[in-house]
Amino acid sequence: MYRAAILTILLFLPAPPPSPAAIYTVDDDGPADFSSIQDAIDSASNCDVVEVLQGTYNESINFRNK
C-alpha cells in the first residue's frame, strides 16, 4: 500500500526544469572564453551556443555531431 502511494506521488511530481544552455564567446584578439572556434566547439555540449566575434580565424572546423 505504501509503495503504491509513494509511486503515485513520484509520478505526479513536476520534472526539474532543463538546465539552460551555456553561451561560449570566441574572439581572436580580445577577452573571451576562447580564442579558437574549435576549442569552443570541443568544450560545448549539445544545445550550447558558440558565439564567434568578428575576426580572422585560420582553422579547420569539425562540429563533432553537435
N, C-alpha and C positions, 0 to 999 in steps of 0.2 A: 504494500500500500504506500509506504513512504517513498519507495523508489519511483513509483508511478507519479507521485506528486512532484518529486524533485525533477523528473524528466519533463513533466508538463511545464513546470516553471522555467526550466532551461530553454525549452523550445520557444517560449514567448518573450524571452529577454531580447532586447534590441541588440543587433550586431554592432560592434565598435565601429566608429567611422573610419574610413580608409585614411591612411596617413597621406599628407599632402606630398606632391611630387617636389623633388628638390630642383632648384634652378642653379646651374653652374654657368659662370661667366668666363669667357675666353678673351684675352686681349694680348696681342703680340708685343705691346710696348708699354703696358701700364699695370697698375694693381688690379688683379682679378684672381679668380680661383685657379685658373690655369693659363699658361701661355701657349699651349698646344691643343688643337681641336681633338686630336686622337687621345690625348691624356684625359680630357674631359669625358669623351665617349666611353673610354675604358672604365672610368670611375662611376659613370651614371648607371642607374637601373632603368628598367623599362618604365616608361611614363615620366621620367625626369626630363627636364628641359636643359639643353645646352645652348646658351645664347652667345653667339660669336660677334664680337665688336668689329668695327671696320678696321682693316689692316691687311697685310700680306702674309699669308700662311703657306709656306712651301712644304707641303707634306702630303702623303697619301692617306686617304681616309677609309677605314673599314668600320662599318656600323655594327658589326658583330651580332646581327639579327636583333638589334634593339629597335 
